[in-house]
Amino acid sequence: MDVNAAVAAAAAIAGLCTGVIAMLAFRWSEREQARPTRTSLHTASSGPALPPGVDTVLSVLRSSAVVLDESDAVVKASSAAYALGLVRGGRLAVEPMLQMARDTRRDGEIRQVELDLPRRGTGRGDALAVSARVAPLGSRLVLLLVEDLTEARRIEAVRRDFVANVSHELKTPVGALSLLSEAVMDAADDPEAVQRFAGRMQNEATRLTSLVQELIDLSRVQNDDPLEDSESVRVDELVTEAIERSRQAADSKQITLGAGGTEKLHVWGNRGQLAAALGNLVENAVNYSPARTRVGVAGRRIAAPGGDLIEIAVTDQGIGISERDKERIFERFYRVDPARSRATGGTGLGLSIVKHVAASHGGEVTVWSAEGQGSTFTLRLPEAGSAREKAEADRQGRNRLSGALKEPAAFEDEERPHFESEETDEPLSAPEVRP
């Protein structure tokens, strides 16, 4: 009997200890669950959650999206919004947009405005044109949608200038052909006059054909991606082709054409466009050089931080270019000497084509000139190896930015936006507002 009592007492004590231990473990578990973790603190500090489905809808929009809470803090923003520099440090960095958001939160009205934002820190004077639209999102949030209009504005300006210039340039030869045809009809009884007028008509028709062809070439250069049909191109072959294209004109003026230093040099790009650009440079050098002079084409490889460059220089002993004209010679339809251009059949589009070809291939074209001494046009293009690698990297990263909305903390370590100020954390202010 005493043994049974002892066993029962021991079992009771063991059960009591087990219960105490279980209670302590339960209390400790509750305390750990109640303790705020880093994730829970981040979620709590990120403000109210988006309504169901809004995140998915905004992620597929082309516009940059920013969601603000009632304290003007950024709840979520798209990658494009950070890339444009609209958000900095978890806050909206553009003061007019922030003011629109506050006004919309106050009265619930949808607002829209076009702004020109300065590109700070880039050294360029152009602006970033955007259209901003603000709307309430639920009772506590405000949605800001921003669309980049910079490229659309540039294309529209190019279109207007192009139409105006083409209309003027086409009007001249067409008008001349009309007058000459009337002269031929009036001189039907004078064979010599008819032959003379017919010759001038042929010249104007040739000029008109050249103008139309160069307009087509310029349109192709501007609209096509040269790297989609690119290859490794030997520079010496490009130079030979350009020289042969101007051989007849050079021989008629007893101009010597020479080339050197182009062996074993290769560039990466569209062969047709590169040949047209270099051919235009050589043709201009011949056209603007006096008789019995020399036009030379030289090539070399130069070191550059982003990879070696191939430099092709075309030098002449012609009339030279004034400082005033050097600033405009790459504009469409601009001519240094209009009288000489009419005599040589120039359209004023050759150097514009060269500029666009160089830019689309990741290079540049520069000019040195002194009046009465001659000119040197230098075409710099990435070498074949580095240019091909860069083209592949650009193609792979073309769609790198996702439209998915992200919280500001996800971008804390990203690069600073390209137009933000380097000296202050204050919001950007005083952009030009378009009515």
C-alpha positions as CSV (number, residue, x, y, z in Angstrom):
1,M,0.0,0.0,0.0
2,D,2.8,2.4,0.8
3,V,4.5,1.5,-2.5
4,N,1.3,2.4,-4.4
5,A,1.0,5.7,-2.6
6,A,4.6,6.5,-3.4
7,V,4.1,5.7,-7.1
8,A,1.0,7.8,-7.2
9,A,2.8,10.7,-5.5
10,A,5.7,10.5,-8.0
11,A,3.3,10.4,-10.9
12,A,1.5,13.5,-9.6
13,I,4.8,15.3,-9.2
14,A,5.9,14.4,-12.7
15,G,2.6,15.5,-14.2
16,L,2.8,18.8,-12.3
17,C,6.4,19.4,-13.6
18,T,5.3,18.6,-17.2
19,G,2.4,21.0,-17.0
20,V,4.6,23.8,-15.7
21,I,7.1,23.2,-18.4
22,A,4.4,23.2,-21.1
23,M,2.9,26.4,-19.7
24,L,6.4,28.1,-19.8
25,A,7.0,26.9,-23.3
26,F,3.6,28.2,-24.4
27,R,4.3,31.6,-22.9
28,W,7.8,31.8,-24.4
29,S,6.3,31.0,-27.9
30,E,3.7,33.7,-27.5
31,R,6.3,36.2,-26.5
32,E,8.5,35.3,-29.6
33,Q,5.5,35.6,-31.9
34,A,4.6,39.0,-30.5
35,R,8.2,40.3,-30.8
36,P,8.4,42.6,-33.9
37,T,10.8,41.2,-36.5
38,R,12.7,43.1,-39.2
39,T,10.2,41.9,-41.8
40,S,7.2,42.9,-39.7
41,L,8.7,46.3,-39.0
42,H,9.3,46.9,-42.7
43,T,5.8,45.8,-43.6
44,A,4.3,48.1,-40.9
45,S,6.4,51.0,-42.0
46,S,5.6,50.6,-45.7
47,G,2.1,52.0,-45.1
48,P,-1.3,50.7,-46.1
49,A,-1.4,47.8,-48.6
50,L,-2.7,48.3,-52.1
51,P,-6.2,47.2,-52.9
52,P,-6.4,43.7,-54.4
53,G,-5.5,43.5,-58.1
54,V,-4.1,47.0,-58.3
55,D,-0.4,45.9,-58.2
56,T,-1.0,43.5,-61.1
57,V,-2.7,46.1,-63.2
58,L,-0.1,48.8,-62.7
59,S,2.7,46.3,-63.4
60,V,1.6,46.0,-67.0
61,L,1.2,49.7,-67.8
62,R,3.8,51.4,-69.9
63,S,3.7,54.5,-67.6
64,S,5.8,54.8,-64.5
65,A,3.7,54.3,-61.4
66,V,4.1,55.7,-57.9
67,V,1.7,55.1,-55.0
68,L,1.7,57.6,-52.1
69,D,0.2,57.2,-48.7
70,E,-1.5,60.0,-46.6
71,S,1.9,61.2,-45.4
72,D,3.3,61.6,-48.9
73,A,5.6,58.6,-48.4
74,V,6.1,56.2,-51.3
75,V,4.3,52.9,-50.7
76,K,5.3,51.3,-53.9
77,A,6.8,52.4,-57.2
78,S,7.7,50.8,-60.5
79,S,11.3,50.3,-61.7
80,A,10.8,52.9,-64.4
81,A,9.9,55.5,-61.8
82,Y,13.2,55.0,-60.1
83,A,15.0,55.0,-63.4
84,L,13.5,58.3,-64.3
85,G,14.6,59.7,-60.9
86,L,11.0,60.4,-59.7
87,V,11.6,58.7,-56.4
88,R,14.5,59.3,-54.0
89,G,14.9,58.1,-50.5
90,G,11.4,56.8,-50.3
91,R,9.9,60.2,-51.2
92,L,8.6,61.7,-54.4
93,A,11.4,64.0,-55.7
94,V,9.5,66.3,-58.0
95,E,7.7,69.1,-56.2
96,P,5.0,69.9,-58.7
97,M,3.9,66.2,-58.8
98,L,4.0,66.1,-55.0
99,Q,1.7,69.2,-54.8
100,M,-0.7,67.7,-57.3
101,A,-0.9,64.5,-55.2
102,R,-1.7,66.6,-52.1
103,D,-4.4,68.5,-54.0
104,T,-5.9,65.3,-55.3
105,R,-5.9,63.8,-51.8
106,R,-7.7,66.8,-50.5
107,D,-10.5,67.1,-53.0
108,G,-10.5,63.8,-54.9
109,E,-10.1,65.3,-58.3
110,I,-8.0,63.8,-61.1
111,R,-5.3,66.1,-62.3
112,Q,-2.9,66.0,-65.3
113,V,0.0,68.2,-66.3
114,E,3.0,68.2,-68.6
115,L,6.4,69.0,-67.1
116,D,9.9,69.6,-68.4
117,L,12.3,68.2,-65.8
118,P,16.0,69.1,-65.8
119,R,18.5,66.4,-66.4
120,R,20.8,67.2,-63.6
121,G,24.3,65.6,-63.3
122,T,24.5,64.7,-67.0
123,G,26.2,67.8,-68.4
124,R,23.5,68.1,-71.1
125,G,21.1,71.0,-71.5
126,D,18.1,69.1,-72.8
127,A,15.2,68.4,-70.5
128,L,13.1,65.3,-69.7
129,A,9.5,65.9,-71.0
130,V,6.9,64.0,-69.0
131,S,3.1,63.8,-68.6
132,A,2.0,63.3,-65.0
133,R,-1.5,62.2,-64.0
134,V,-2.7,61.9,-60.4
135,A,-5.8,60.1,-59.2
136,P,-7.1,58.9,-55.8
137,L,-6.7,55.2,-55.0
138,G,-9.1,54.2,-52.3
139,S,-9.6,56.4,-49.3
140,R,-6.0,56.8,-48.2
141,L,-3.7,56.3,-51.2
142,V,-2.9,58.4,-54.3
143,L,-1.7,57.0,-57.6
144,L,0.7,58.9,-59.8
145,L,1.2,57.8,-63.4
146,V,4.1,59.4,-65.4
147,E,4.8,58.9,-69.1
148,D,8.1,59.9,-70.7
149,L,7.3,62.2,-73.7
150,T,10.9,63.1,-74.5
151,E,11.3,60.8,-77.5
152,A,7.8,61.6,-78.8
153,R,8.6,65.3,-78.6
154,R,11.9,64.8,-80.4
155,I,10.3,62.8,-83.2
156,E,7.6,65.4,-83.7
157,A,10.2,68.2,-83.9
158,V,12.2,66.2,-86.4
159,R,9.1,65.5,-88.5
160,R,8.1,69.2,-88.6
161,D,11.6,70.3,-89.7
162,F,11.9,67.4,-92.2
163,V,8.6,68.3,-93.9
164,A,9.5,72.0,-94.1
165,N,12.9,71.3,-95.5
166,V,11.8,68.7,-97.9
167,S,9.1,70.9,-99.2
168,H,11.6,73.7,-99.9
169,E,14.2,71.5,-101.4
170,L,11.8,69.7,-103.7
171,K,10.2,72.9,-104.8
172,T,13.4,74.2,-106.4
173,P,14.2,71.4,-109.0
174,V,10.5,70.9,-109.7
175,G,10.0,74.6,-110.4
176,A,13.1,74.6,-112.6
177,L,11.8,71.6,-114.6
178,S,8.5,73.4,-115.1
179,L,10.1,76.6,-116.4
180,L,12.6,74.7,-118.7
181,S,9.8,72.7,-120.2
182,E,7.9,75.9,-121.1
183,A,11.1,77.2,-122.6
184,V,11.5,74.1,-124.7
185,M,8.0,74.5,-126.0
186,D,8.6,78.1,-126.9
187,A,11.9,77.3,-128.6
188,A,10.5,74.5,-130.7
189,D,11.9,76.1,-133.9
190,D,15.4,76.6,-132.4
191,P,17.2,73.2,-132.2
192,E,20.2,74.7,-130.3
193,A,18.0,76.3,-127.7
194,V,16.0,73.1,-127.3
195,Q,19.3,71.2,-126.8
196,R,20.5,73.7,-124.3
197,F,17.3,73.6,-122.3
198,A,17.1,69.8,-122.5
199,G,20.6,69.6,-121.0
200,R,19.6,71.8,-118.1
201,M,16.4,69.8,-117.6
202,Q,18.6,66.6,-117.4
203,N,20.7,68.3,-114.7
204,E,17.7,69.2,-112.6
205,A,16.2,65.7,-113.0
206,T,19.5,64.2,-111.8
207,R,19.5,66.6,-108.9
208,L,16.0,65.6,-108.0
209,T,16.8,61.9,-108.2
210,S,19.8,62.4,-105.9
211,L,17.7,64.3,-103.4
212,V,15.0,61.6,-103.3
213,Q,17.6,58.9,-103.0
214,E,19.3,60.6,-100.1
215,L,16.0,61.2,-98.4
216,I,15.4,57.5,-98.6
217,D,18.9,56.7,-97.2
218,L,18.4,59.2,-94.4
219,S,15.0,57.7,-93.5
220,R,16.5,54.2,-93.4
221,V,19.4,55.3,-91.2
222,Q,17.0,56.9,-88.7
223,N,14.5,54.1,-88.6
224,D,16.5,50.9,-88.9
225,D,18.6,49.3,-86.2
226,P,22.0,48.7,-87.8
227,L,23.0,46.2,-85.2
228,E,20.2,43.8,-86.2
229,D,22.0,43.1,-89.5
230,S,25.6,43.7,-88.4
231,E,28.9,42.0,-89.2
232,S,32.6,42.5,-88.9
233,V,33.6,44.9,-91.6
234,R,37.2,45.4,-92.9
235,V,38.0,49.1,-92.9
236,D,40.4,48.8,-95.9
237,E,37.4,47.4,-98.0
238,L,35.2,50.4,-96.9
239,V,38.0,52.8,-97.8
240,T,38.6,51.2,-101.2
241,E,34.9,51.3,-102.0
242,A,34.6,55.0,-101.0
243,I,37.6,56.0,-103.1
244,E,36.3,54.2,-106.2
245,R,33.0,55.9,-105.8
246,S,34.6,59.3,-106.2
247,R,37.4,58.2,-108.6
248,Q,35.8,59.7,-111.8
249,A,35.1,63.0,-110.1
250,A,38.6,63.2,-108.7
251,D,40.2,62.3,-112.1
252,S,38.3,65.1,-113.8
253,K,39.8,67.6,-111.4
254,Q,43.2,65.9,-111.3
255,I,42.8,65.3,-107.6
256,T,45.0,62.5,-106.1
257,L,43.3,60.0,-103.9
258,G,45.4,58.1,-101.3
259,A,44.8,55.8,-98.3
260,G,46.9,54.2,-95.6
261,G,46.9,52.6,-92.2
262,T,43.6,50.8,-92.7
263,E,45.0,47.2,-92.9
264,K,43.9,44.8,-90.2
265,L,41.3,47.2,-88.8
266,H,37.7,46.0,-88.3
267,V,34.5,47.6,-87.2
268,W,31.2,46.0,-86.2
269,G,28.0,47.3,-88.0
270,N,25.9,47.5,-91.1
271,R,28.2,47.3,-94.0
272,G,25.9,49.3,-96.4
273,Q,25.5,52.2,-93.9
274,L,29.2,52.4,-93.1
275,A,30.1,52.4,-96.8
276,A,27.6,55.1,-97.5
277,A,28.9,57.3,-94.6
278,L,32.5,57.0,-95.6
279,G,31.6,57.5,-99.2
280,N,29.9,60.7,-98.4
281,L,33.0,62.0,-96.6
282,V,35.3,61.2,-99.5
283,E,32.8,62.7,-102.0
284,N,32.5,65.9,-100.1
285,A,36.3,66.2,-99.9
286,V,36.6,65.8,-103.6
287,N,33.7,68.2,-104.4
288,Y,35.1,71.0,-102.1
289,S,38.8,70.7,-103.2
290,P,40.4,72.7,-105.9
291,A,42.0,71.0,-108.9
292,R,45.4,69.3,-108.6
293,T,45.2,68.8,-104.8
294,R,45.2,65.7,-102.7
295,V,42.5,63.8,-100.6
296,G,43.8,61.3,-98.1
297,V,42.1,58.6,-96.0
298,A,43.9,57.3,-93.0
299,G,43.0,54.8,-90.3
300,R,44.3,53.8,-86.9
301,R,43.3,52.1,-83.6
302,I,43.1,54.3,-80.5
303,A,42.6,53.2,-76.9
304,A,39.5,54.3,-75.0
305,P,38.0,53.5,-71.6
306,G,35.1,51.5,-73.0
307,G,37.2,49.6,-75.5
308,D,39.4,50.4,-78.5
309,L,38.1,52.7,-81.2
310,I,38.8,52.7,-84.9
311,E,39.5,56.2,-86.2
312,I,39.1,56.9,-90.0
313,A,40.1,60.4,-91.0
314,V,39.4,62.0,-94.4
315,T,41.6,65.0,-95.1
316,D,41.4,67.5,-98.0
317,Q,43.2,70.7,-99.1
318,G,40.0,72.5,-100.0
319,I,38.4,75.8,-99.2
320,G,37.9,75.0,-95.5
321,I,35.0,75.8,-93.2
322,S,34.4,78.8,-91.1
323,E,33.8,78.6,-87.3
324,R,30.2,79.7,-87.8
325,D,29.5,77.0,-90.4
326,K,31.2,74.2,-88.4
327,E,28.4,74.4,-85.8
328,R,25.8,73.6,-88.5
329,I,27.3,71.5,-91.2
330,F,25.7,68.3,-89.8
331,E,22.2,69.8,-90.0
332,R,19.9,68.5,-92.7
333,F,20.0,70.5,-95.9
334,Y,22.7,72.9,-94.6
335,R,25.3,73.9,-97.2
336,V,28.5,75.9,-96.6
337,D,28.5,77.1,-100.2
338,P,25.1,76.9,-101.8
339,A,26.5,77.9,-105.2
340,R,29.1,75.1,-105.2
341,S,26.4,72.6,-104.0
342,R,24.2,73.5,-107.0
343,A,27.2,73.0,-109.3
344,T,28.2,69.6,-107.8
345,G,24.6,68.4,-107.3
346,G,24.9,68.4,-103.5
347,T,21.7,68.1,-101.5
348,G,22.9,69.0,-98.0
349,L,22.0,65.6,-96.6
350,G,25.4,63.8,-96.9
351,L,26.9,64.9,-93.6
352,S,23.6,64.4,-91.8
353,I,23.6,60.8,-92.9
354,V,27.2,60.4,-91.7
355,K,26.2,61.8,-88.3
356,H,23.3,59.4,-87.9
357,V,25.3,56.4,-89.0
358,A,28.1,57.1,-86.6
359,A,25.6,57.6,-83.7
360,S,23.6,54.5,-84.4
361,H,26.9,52.5,-84.4
362,G,28.0,53.9,-81.0
363,G,30.5,56.3,-82.5
364,E,30.9,59.9,-83.5
365,V,32.0,62.2,-86.3
366,T,34.1,65.3,-85.7
367,V,35.6,68.0,-87.9
368,W,38.7,70.1,-87.9
369,S,39.0,72.9,-90.5
370,A,40.7,76.1,-91.3
371,E,39.6,78.4,-94.1
372,G,42.0,78.2,-97.0
373,Q,43.8,75.2,-95.6
374,G,41.4,72.4,-95.8
375,S,39.4,70.1,-93.6
376,T,39.7,66.8,-91.8
377,F,36.5,64.8,-91.0
378,T,37.2,62.0,-88.4
379,L,34.8,59.0,-88.0
380,R,35.3,57.1,-84.8
381,L,33.7,53.7,-84.4
382,P,34.0,50.9,-81.8
383,E,36.4,48.1,-82.8
384,A,34.6,45.0,-84.0
385,G,35.2,42.9,-80.8
386,S,34.1,45.5,-78.2
387,A,31.3,46.8,-80.4
388,R,29.8,43.3,-80.9
389,E,30.0,42.6,-77.1
390,K,28.3,45.9,-76.3
391,A,25.6,45.3,-78.9
392,E,24.8,41.9,-77.4
393,A,24.7,43.3,-73.9
394,D,22.4,46.1,-75.0
395,R,20.1,43.6,-76.8
396,Q,19.9,41.4,-73.7
397,G,19.3,44.4,-71.3
398,R,16.8,46.2,-73.5
399,N,13.9,44.9,-71.5
400,R,15.8,44.8,-68.2
401,L,13.4,47.1,-66.3
402,S,10.3,45.4,-65.1
403,G,7.0,47.1,-64.7
404,A,6.3,45.4,-61.3
405,L,5.8,47.7,-58.4
406,K,8.4,47.5,-55.7
407,E,8.8,49.0,-52.2
408,P,11.3,51.9,-51.7
409,A,13.6,49.6,-49.6
410,A,14.2,47.4,-52.7
411,F,16.0,50.3,-54.4
412,E,18.0,51.7,-51.5
413,D,21.3,50.4,-53.1
414,E,20.4,51.4,-56.6
415,E,22.3,54.1,-58.5
416,R,21.1,57.6,-58.0
417,P,18.7,59.0,-60.7
418,H,20.3,60.6,-63.7
419,F,18.8,64.1,-63.1
420,E,18.9,64.4,-59.4
421,S,21.1,67.0,-57.7
422,E,24.4,65.8,-56.3
423,E,24.5,68.4,-53.5
424,T,21.1,68.3,-51.9
425,D,18.4,65.9,-50.9
426,E,15.6,68.5,-51.4
427,P,12.9,67.6,-54.0
428,L,13.5,68.9,-57.5
429,S,11.7,72.1,-58.1
430,A,10.9,74.8,-60.6
431,P,10.6,72.7,-63.8
432,E,8.8,74.3,-66.7
433,V,5.1,73.6,-66.6
434,R,3.4,73.3,-70.0
435,P,-0.3,74.4,-70.1
